[in-house]
């Protein structure tokens, strides 16, 4: 999905911005480390429809164009969180976690990416 977002932003393919890409389905992750789980003009929402991601009481997170600069101001190293599968700590520190509480459903994982 990130690759598609970059293709839209950089080349206007497969659609010109503004463009909203939606996807669903369970993802496969190779876990590394002991983490808790998670570009300009690009916004993303990634969440679980059951309201709980793994063992956490967080459904997902929001990515905004200023996410990396805000992380830098807090001396957060995004690559470290990615390599240790600790997106929850990264987005929680930024205040960008999405917490809905349990929905009592487990239909799908959901992603929406808006490229402006």
Helices and strands as residue ranges (DSSP letters): H 2-11, E 19-24, E 42-48, E 60-63, H 67-73, H 78-83, H 87-94, E 97-98, E 109-115
